Amino acid sequence: MNIGDVKDKITEVWAAARVIVRRYGHTKKFAKHIVAFAIKQAEGFTDEKLAEFLGKDPVGRLLGYAKRPNPSTFSKARKRSDPKIFEELYNWLVQDAMKGKQVRLLVQDSTDVPAYSAKDRRARMGVRTIPKKRQVDEDKVEFFFGYKLHLDADAEREIPLALSIEPANRHDKRLFRGLFERVKGMFVLNHDAKFLADSACDAWDVRQELRNNGVTPVIAWNGRRFGKSEAPKDRDYGKRWAIERIFSRLKEMFGLSNNRFVGIGKVTIHAFSCLIAYLIKYVM
């Protein structure tokens, strides 16, 4: 992503961050670090490269970096940052992008975020799907140690709407209600909205809550070890793959899977930084 081409968008993110950081006891100047983390993910920088970039690029001066910052500045900023700053900033930006729009196809899924260290006390063992090129015989899943990004997205616009970073052993179904409540609270659901999900969300209570809110559940049937999962016949179910494209971009373009942080707080900051970079490039 060419930072020069999105300078206006960065200015918009910076303006919002300056308001939000003050609610968490920081001065307006602290907002530049929040924006810097999104730039880091957008460009695939290390902290060293980020410091070099901000020291010589006009965007650095725009944000208030009068000279090349010490790379340690960013690790100190992470320690001082509340992950809720990044969540609130993300919600601000995505709500603005969705203003005047309705969600017709809501999709939920999760993806793996490997732990950086085996000593990460909040990380857990979880299961992920093996990419097809690595699948052998009947094995389609494998264990990994780390976290999962659970996400609800607008499948038609490919916009992430609500998310949560959890230890890898948290099941997708357990995140359904919290994510769905956030979507309902922040966005407008279309009168004929549908909820698209794989068999991990196949449960009576999930389907009933959706129907109670006027949303049609389009969820794969779970064979429960007695048979294979079965995709629903609904013509919109194929659009569920929009969330896989979002995950692919987050991992391949914005470094989500390249996690170098320990602890759920810093991993959450990393994930939201990737998502803010995604908004800057694809949504704003």
C-alpha positions, 0 to 999 in steps of 0.5 A, spaced: 500 500 500 502 506 497 502 511 504 502 517 500 496 515 496 492 514 502 494 520 506 487 523 507 485 517 510 491 516 515 489 523 517 482 521 518 484 515 523 489 520 526 483 525 528 479 520 531 485 517 535 486 523 538 479 524 541 479 517 543 486 516 547 484 522 551 479 518 554 484 513 556 488 518 560 493 520 554 495 526 551 493 527 543 500 526 542 500 519 543 495 518 538 501 518 533 503 511 535 496 508 534 496 510 527 503 508 526 502 501 528 497 501 523 502 503 518 507 498 520 502 493 518 500 496 512 507 496 510 510 490 513 515 494 517 519 491 523 519 497 529 526 499 526 523 500 519 517 503 522 522 508 525 526 509 519 520 511 515 517 516 520 523 519 520 524 521 513 517 520 510 512 526 510 507 522 513 511 522 519 511 529 520 504 530 519 503 525 525 508 529 529 514 525 529 519 531 528 525 526 528 526 519 527 523 516 533 527 510 537 524 503 535 524 502 543 518 508 543 513 503 539 514 497 544 513 502 550 507 505 547 504 498 546 505 497 554 502 503 555 496 502 550 489 499 552 487 494 547 480 498 548 483 504 544 484 500 538 477 497 539 474 503 540 478 506 534 476 501 529 469 501 531 469 509 530 472 508 523 467 502 521 461 505 523 462 511 519 464 507 513 457 503 514 453 509 515 447 509 511 448 502 509 444 496 511 447 489 512 443 483 508 448 478 509 452 477 515 457 472 516 461 469 522 468 465 522 474 464 525 482 464 523 488 462 527 493 467 530 499 463 532 503 464 539 509 467 538 512 464 544 511 457 547 511 461 554 505 465 552 500 463 558 494 466 555 495 462 549 492 455 548 491 449 543 486 449 538 484 446 531 485 449 524 483 447 517 489 444 514 490 448 507 488 443 501 496 443 498 498 440 505 492 435 506 494 428 506 489 423 506 483 424 510 486 429 515 483 436 514 485 439 521 491 440 525 492 442 532 496 449 533 498 453 539 495 460 540 489 465 539 483 465 534 480 471 531 473 471 531 469 475 526 463 477 524 463 481 517 458 484 511 459 478 506 457 483 500 462 489 502 467 484 505 467 489 511 469 486 518 464 489 523 465 485 530 471 481 532 474 478 538 481 475 539 480 469 544 485 463 546 485 458 540 481 453 544 474 457 545 469 454 540 466 459 535 459 458 537 461 461 544 463 467 541 456 468 537 452 471 541 457 477 543 459 478 536 451 478 534 449 483 539 455 488 537 453 488 530 446 489 532 448 495 536 452 498 531 449 497 525 442 496 521 440 489 519 436 489 513 429 486 513 431 480 510 438 479 513 441 472 513 446 469 517 451 465 514 456 460 518 459 453 517 457 447 522 461 450 528 455 454 529 449 449 528 445 449 534 438 450 536 439 456 540 443 460 535 438 459 530 432 461 535 436 467 537 437 469 529 429 468 528 427 472 534 431 478 531 428 477 524 434 474 521 434 467 517 440 462 519 443 459 513 448 455 517 451 448 515 448 442 518 453 438 523 453 431 522 456 430 530 461 425 528 455 421 525 456 423 518 459 429 514 457 436 514 452 438 509 451 445 506 445 449 506 441 449 499 440 457 500 443 461 494 447 466 498 451 460 502 456 461 497 458 468 499 460 465 506 467 465 502 467 472 503 470 472 510 475 467 507 478 473 503 478 477 508 482 473 512 487 471 507 488 479 506 489 480 513 494 474 513 498 475 507 497 483 506 497 485 513 501 480 517 496 478 522 499 471 522 506 474 523 505 475 530 511 477 534 507 479 541 506 475 547 500 476 551 492 477 549 493 484 550 498 485 545 496 480 540 489 484 540 493 490 539 496 487 533 490 484 530 486 491 531 492 494 527 492 489 522 484 491 521 485 498 521 490 497 515 485 493 512 480 499 513 484 504 510 486 500 504 479 497 502 474 500 506 475 508 507 
